[in-house]
Amino acid sequence: AARSGAGAQPDRRRAGEHAAAYNPHMRPRPVIHAARAVETSRFLHVEQVDLEFSNGERRRYERLKGSGLGAVIIVPMLDHDTVLLVREYGVGVDRYELGLPKGRLDRDETVEQGADRELKEEIGYGARHLKILTTLSLSPAYMTSMTHVVLAQELYPERLQGDEPEELEVVPWKLAELHTLLGHEEVSEGRSIAALFIAREFLAGRYRP
């Protein structure tokens, strides 16, 4: 993958121009040619769990088990008040979603290493400073997967080849304007919303992990 010099600075002027030109309808959704039920998956498996509660009640629950490696969601700060979002297609809801860079951890990879790799693959930046803020559950009632929230600061341009089927659109957003993001038609991913507010509270000194 092509790499920029480590001493280069993020191009904030270009990011501002990108934000001004942002049009959520500029790219059509992918075409779904087929959908089918499957019994096994590359990264999710259904598990039945026999439980007995403290009152003696017994139940059988089902849960989705992930790969066990976990995932990361990154809050990349271009400057003290500008976060970089990505617009990415989500097949679960069959539409584009505006949210944070994220991905599964590779084997033998630390949380910080995975976060830095995902940044380089999805938005073309590395980070000199990475801090784990917390861990979120996607859906504790039926999923075992956990996602680490990582704050990324002191960004520098560097891109790695990822596995995305198309280039992701990078959209700068002001932390001071998170309330306007909540009303956006393409924003519904709970982890992104939670991570953004957690990061904002941490940067304001109101939250300490």
C-alpha positions in Angstrom: 0.0 0.0 0.0 1.2 3.5 -0.7 2.3 5.3 2.4 2.9 9.0 3.2 5.7 10.3 5.3 5.3 9.9 9.0 6.0 13.6 9.5 3.1 14.7 7.3 0.2 16.6 8.8 -3.5 15.8 8.2 -5.0 17.9 5.4 -7.7 19.8 7.3 -8.5 22.1 4.4 -9.3 19.1 2.2 -11.4 17.5 4.9 -13.4 20.7 5.2 -14.0 20.8 1.5 -15.1 17.2 1.6 -17.6 18.0 4.3 -19.0 20.9 2.3 -19.5 18.6 -0.7 -21.1 15.7 1.3 -24.2 14.4 -0.4 -25.7 11.3 1.2 -27.5 10.4 -2.0 -24.5 10.6 -4.4 -23.8 6.8 -4.4 -26.6 4.2 -5.1 -27.0 1.2 -2.9 -25.5 -2.1 -4.1 -27.8 -4.5 -5.9 -28.9 -7.6 -3.9 -29.1 -10.5 -6.4 -29.9 -13.2 -3.9 -30.5 -13.9 -0.2 -30.7 -17.3 1.4 -30.7 -18.9 4.9 -27.5 -20.5 6.0 -26.8 -22.9 8.9 -23.2 -21.9 9.4 -21.3 -18.6 9.1 -17.7 -17.4 8.7 -17.9 -15.5 12.0 -21.2 -16.1 13.8 -22.5 -19.4 15.3 -25.8 -20.0 17.2 -25.4 -21.6 20.6 -28.2 -23.0 22.9 -27.7 -22.3 26.6 -29.6 -24.1 29.4 -30.0 -21.8 32.4 -31.3 -22.1 35.9 -32.1 -18.8 37.7 -31.7 -18.2 41.5 -35.5 -18.9 41.9 -35.2 -22.3 40.4 -36.7 -21.3 37.0 -35.1 -23.1 34.1 -35.0 -21.7 30.6 -33.2 -22.5 27.3 -31.9 -19.4 25.5 -30.1 -19.0 22.2 -27.2 -16.6 21.6 -24.9 -15.7 18.7 -21.3 -16.5 19.4 -18.6 -14.4 17.5 -15.1 -15.4 16.6 -13.9 -14.6 20.2 -11.4 -12.1 19.0 -13.5 -9.0 19.6 -13.8 -5.8 17.5 -12.8 -2.2 17.7 -14.7 1.0 16.9 -12.5 4.1 16.6 -13.1 7.8 17.3 -10.5 9.5 15.0 -9.9 13.1 16.0 -8.6 15.3 13.1 -8.3 18.2 15.6 -9.6 19.0 19.0 -13.3 19.2 17.8 -13.4 17.4 14.4 -14.1 13.6 14.2 -13.8 11.7 11.0 -16.9 9.5 10.1 -17.3 7.0 7.3 -20.2 6.4 5.1 -20.4 2.6 4.6 -23.0 0.2 3.2 -24.7 -2.0 5.8 -26.3 -5.1 4.4 -28.3 -5.7 7.6 -30.4 -2.6 6.9 -29.7 -2.5 3.1 -28.6 1.2 3.1 -25.6 3.4 3.7 -24.8 4.3 7.3 -22.8 7.2 8.6 -20.7 6.2 11.5 -17.3 5.5 12.9 -14.5 3.3 11.5 -14.7 -0.2 12.9 -13.8 -3.8 12.4 -12.9 -7.2 13.8 -9.5 -7.8 15.5 -7.1 -10.1 13.7 -5.5 -13.1 15.6 -2.5 -12.1 17.7 -3.4 -8.4 17.3 -3.8 -6.0 20.3 -6.7 -3.7 20.5 -4.5 -0.7 19.7 -2.9 -2.5 16.8 -6.3 -3.4 15.4 -7.6 0.1 15.8 -4.6 1.6 14.0 -4.9 -0.9 11.2 -8.6 -0.2 10.7 -7.9 3.5 10.6 -5.3 3.1 7.8 -7.6 0.8 5.8 -10.8 2.8 6.1 -9.9 6.5 6.3 -6.2 6.6 5.3 -4.8 7.8 8.6 -2.7 6.3 11.3 -2.7 7.6 14.9 0.3 8.4 17.2 -1.9 8.3 20.3 -4.5 5.6 20.9 -6.5 5.2 24.1 -9.1 2.5 25.0 -12.1 4.3 26.5 -14.4 1.4 27.3 -16.0 -1.8 25.9 -19.5 -2.0 24.5 -21.9 -4.9 24.0 -23.7 -5.0 20.7 -26.8 -6.8 22.2 -26.2 -8.5 25.5 -29.5 -10.4 25.4 -28.4 -12.6 22.5 -24.8 -11.8 21.3 -21.5 -12.5 23.0 -19.5 -10.0 20.9 -17.8 -7.1 22.6 -16.4 -4.0 20.9 -13.6 -1.8 22.3 -14.0 1.9 21.9 -10.7 3.5 21.0 -9.9 7.3 20.9 -7.4 8.1 18.1 -5.5 11.4 18.2 -2.4 12.9 16.5 -3.4 11.6 13.1 -1.0 11.3 10.2 -1.7 10.2 6.6 -1.0 6.6 5.9 -3.1 4.1 4.0 -3.2 0.3 4.0 -5.1 -2.0 1.6 -8.3 -3.3 3.3 -11.0 -5.7 2.4 -13.8 -3.1 1.7 -15.5 -3.7 -1.7 -15.5 0.1 -2.4 -13.8 3.2 -1.2 -15.4 4.6 1.9 -16.5 8.2 2.0 -14.9 10.1 4.8 -17.0 12.8 6.4 -15.7 15.3 9.0 -18.1 16.2 11.8 -17.8 18.6 14.8 -18.2 17.1 18.2 -20.0 20.2 19.2 -22.6 19.3 16.6 -23.3 15.8 17.7 -26.9 16.7 18.4 -27.4 17.4 14.7 -25.9 14.1 13.8 -28.6 12.3 15.8 -31.3 13.5 13.4 -29.4 12.4 10.3 -31.3 9.9 8.2 -28.3 7.6 7.8 -27.3 7.5 11.5 -28.7 4.5 13.5 -25.7 2.4 14.5 -25.8 2.4 18.3 -22.1 1.7 18.9 -21.1 4.8 16.8 -23.5 7.0 18.6 -22.4 5.7 22.1 -18.7 5.9 21.2 -19.0 9.5 20.0 -20.6 10.7 23.2 -18.2 8.7 25.4 -15.3 10.3 23.5 -16.8 13.8 23.8 -17.3 13.4 27.6 -13.7 12.0 28.0 -12.2 15.0 26.1 -14.3 17.4 28.2 -12.9 15.9 31.4 -16.3 14.6 32.6 -15.5 10.9 32.1 -12.5 8.9 33.1 -12.2 5.2 32.3 
